[in-house]
Amino acid sequence: MSNTESVIVVHGLWVHGLIMGWLARRIARCGFAARTYSYPSLRLTLTENAERLAHYCAGLAVPRVHIVAHSMGGLVALRMLETDRSVRCGRLVLIGTPYTGSFAAQRLARFPGGQALLGRSIAEWLARPRPVIDGAIEVGVIAGTRGIGLGRLVAPGLPQPNDGVVTLAETMIPGVTQQIALHVGHSEMLVSRAVARQCGAFLRDGRFEPGAGGRS
């Protein structure tokens, strides 16, 4: 990667871009120009958030951008790439992103006020067909298998293995470049040296480091 390219680090549900600061700094130490991005994860629809991310990418004076996205942030990135082919995206790393659906979100939605807690973006994702990964962009997926997280409380019976919020099966995406699983929890991914190292490897080489304990 040249120093004229940027890595955008995108957060998930309920949080601000500041929460991605540690991961962005670790990625920067690998030699990349990393910056965090914030968006309203509850108030706007998935398509609206995707449009905002596309506008942000277009405003960067670089030949292409790379994206590292956690959880729902990955859904925003995927929706952006589905709807706006003009985005100059090189590589995409999805961390704990519930591509196929979300057992935990569906259970939370049954509680009083649960749908409001999930917001409009998650509701849109659950209701629409999944985008097809066509190979035009290199996509790496990191899943977690350490079942510690909020999902264990709001969604009893969360299928194993899981990261405490998202199940391993929910992260599996047909057609991606590579998928791996690490023994980390959903929130732990944001401060995991192993996750940061694998993000750096994929951004640099288009492959995760060998022996990561995953599947390719």
Backbone hydrogen bonds, N-H to C=O, Kabsch-Sander energy under -0.5 kcal/mol:
donor,donor_aa,acceptor,acceptor_aa,energy
5,E,2,S,-1.6
6,S,64,R,-1.0
7,V,33,A,-2.7
8,I,6,S,-0.5
8,I,66,H,-3.1
9,V,7,V,-0.5
9,V,35,R,-2.8
10,V,8,I,-0.6
10,V,68,V,-2.7
11,H,37,Y,-0.9
15,V,12,G,-0.8
19,I,16,H,-1.9
20,M,17,G,-1.8
21,G,18,L,-1.9
24,A,20,M,-2.6
25,R,21,G,-2.4
26,R,22,W,-2.2
27,I,23,L,-2.4
28,A,24,A,-2.3
29,R,25,R,-1.8
30,C,26,R,-0.7
30,C,27,I,-0.9
31,G,28,A,-2.0
32,F,27,I,-1.1
33,A,5,E,-0.6
34,A,32,F,-1.3
35,R,7,V,-2.6
37,Y,9,V,-2.1
41,S,39,Y,-1.2
44,L,40,P,-1.2
46,L,120,R,-0.5
49,N,45,T,-2.4
50,A,46,L,-2.4
51,E,47,T,-2.2
52,R,48,E,-1.9
53,L,49,N,-2.2
54,A,50,A,-2.3
55,H,51,E,-2.2
56,Y,52,R,-2.3
57,C,53,L,-2.6
58,A,54,A,-2.4
59,G,55,H,-1.3
60,L,57,C,-1.3
62,V,60,L,-2.1
65,V,88,R,-3.6
66,H,6,S,-2.8
67,I,91,R,-2.4
68,V,8,I,-2.7
69,A,93,V,-2.8
70,H,10,V,-2.5
71,S,95,I,-3.2
73,G,70,H,-2.4
74,G,71,S,-1.5
75,L,71,S,-0.7
76,V,72,M,-1.9
77,A,73,G,-2.2
78,L,74,G,-2.5
79,R,75,L,-2.4
80,M,76,V,-2.3
81,L,77,A,-2.3
82,E,78,L,-1.7
83,T,79,R,-1.9
84,D,80,M,-2.3
87,V,84,D,-1.2
89,C,87,V,-1.8
90,G,65,V,-3.2
92,L,138,E,-2.6
93,V,67,I,-2.9
94,L,92,L,-0.5
94,L,140,G,-2.9
95,I,69,A,-3.0
96,G,94,L,-0.6
96,G,142,I,-2.9
99,Y,97,T,-2.0
99,Y,170,E,-0.7
100,T,170,E,-2.1
106,Q,102,S,-2.2
107,R,103,F,-2.0
108,L,104,A,-2.6
109,A,105,A,-2.1
110,R,107,R,-1.2
111,F,108,L,-1.5
114,G,111,F,-2.5
117,L,113,G,-1.8
118,L,114,G,-1.5
119,G,115,Q,-1.6
120,R,42,L,-2.4
121,S,41,S,-0.6
121,S,44,L,-0.5
122,I,118,L,-0.6
123,A,119,G,-1.3
124,E,120,R,-2.0
125,W,121,S,-2.2
126,L,122,I,-2.5
127,A,123,A,-1.2
128,R,124,E,-1.1
128,R,125,W,-0.6
133,I,174,P,-0.5
134,D,132,V,-0.8
138,E,90,G,-1.2
139,V,137,I,-0.5
140,G,92,L,-2.8
141,V,178,Q,-2.3
142,I,94,L,-3.2
143,A,141,V,-0.5
143,A,180,I,-2.5
145,T,182,L,-1.8
146,R,184,V,-1.9
147,G,145,T,-0.9
148,I,146,R,-2.7
151,G,164,G,-1.0
152,R,149,G,-1.4
152,R,164,G,-0.8
153,L,150,L,-1.5
154,V,150,L,-2.0
155,A,151,G,-2.0
158,L,155,A,-1.2
163,D,166,V,-2.3
168,L,161,P,-2.7
171,T,167,T,-0.8
171,T,168,L,-1.1
172,M,168,L,-0.5
172,M,169,A,-0.9
176,V,173,I,-1.2
177,T,139,V,-1.5
178,Q,139,V,-1.4
179,Q,215,R,-1.2
180,I,141,V,-2.7
182,L,143,A,-2.8
184,V,182,L,-2.1
186,H,148,I,-0.6
186,H,163,D,-2.7
189,M,185,G,-1.3
190,L,187,S,-1.6
191,V,188,E,-1.7
192,S,189,M,-0.9
193,R,191,V,-0.5
196,A,192,S,-2.3
197,R,193,R,-2.6
198,Q,194,A,-2.2
199,C,195,V,-2.4
200,G,196,A,-2.4
201,A,197,R,-2.2
202,F,198,Q,-2.3
203,L,199,C,-2.5
204,R,200,G,-2.0
205,D,201,A,-3.1
206,G,202,F,-2.1
207,R,201,A,-0.7
212,A,209,E,-0.7
215,R,179,Q,-1.2
